[in-house]
Amino acid sequence: MLVFDLIKAACVRLVLLVHSLLVIWLAASITHQRFYWILALANIGLLTESFITLIRNKGQEWKWFCPCFFFYLCSTIPGIWVLELDRMNGYQEKSREQRDHSKPIETTTVNTTQITRQTLDTIQGMTIPIVLETETWVIIMEQLFLYLMILSRWILPRGEITRNELSQLLFVFIGIASDITELFALFEESAVRMSTNLTYVILCIWSISLLQFTFVLTSTHSPKKTRTALATPTASGVDEEDNEEKQNIITAFFQTEVWSICINFLLQDGPFLAVRLFTMIEFKVLTYSIIFFTAKNGLLVMLLVYRLSALCLERRSKIGATEDESSSIGSKKALDKSAEFIGEIDETKKDRNAMPMTETRKRNGNNSPENEQ
């Protein structure tokens, strides 16, 4: 079983490394800039993480964080940035050429054909004999980028998470990947492609949203410890009670859905809603797709806020119930102690009353034989 886990962990990391190098290869081929191969140095982190995980952890993944995906993102995202910025520059140049009447139409057609047809350059005698459109190459790499993370998380050894948590995590990843793919639908609008600043903003938000794949959002501890800590009365003073209350708040944040909701809101739904609203208001882009996705993000944000408030109210009710339970237990113990104390007082009184009677009986018993003589 250990050997099988090591093989799976090594194969997954090898596939991620190959895809990262393919993205850099495509970026260098499309832009005809060899220096983009320097981006491959980011894979040193992935190789280091692979060595540590395979040797130290025996191929098992971490519980809360996946460093394998983090280094994979760091090595692949810059290459996709290069591809998308090249698409933006090509679109802007094509638009300027169409507006420039001094250039003949034949030249524009030739340039467009050269831009849209692409094959990977030969590297050390190795090449991939596939000729596709540039748009197709970029879309394949971006879609494969998301699918590989989902399949890799499925194939990787589970580590400390259970099968139930892994299945939930895979469904979460599929939803995240679908929403992230929908963000690039903004690039279909000409106003967005013509805005360099907005393109950078979309790419930044897209890159930040991918960090969700590095967290294991469905992995939570059992909340029984928290309830026990709340129900156990302390007698060390106000400082210890305050410290326990702070610890309970921190553990409750990481042991419930609050952690997942906050990450989803800060890294995905909130920024996605903001950039789509900005595009609609600033650039007057009102199409079916952007209106639909904006309404979707707005609805998700409202549902997240509602879910967060429901969790807070539920926790408050649990705290009140545990406090009432602890107070009832304390009052019951106090009543039991008072009853025991009253019983002890009654027993002492009975003992005191019984002592004179026994002494008089002893005296009478000692005097009776003497009187008979």
QUIJOQUI-V813753 format. One record per helix or strand of 2 or more residues. SS is the DSSP state (H for helix, E for strand). FROM is the first residue (numbers start at 1). TO is the last residue. If there is no record, write none. Layout:
SS:FROM:TO
SS:FROM:TO
This chain:
H:2:31
H:34:55
H:67:99
H:105:116
E:117:118
E:132:133
H:134:155
H:163:188
H:190:194
H:196:214
H:224:231
H:238:255
H:258:282
H:288:372
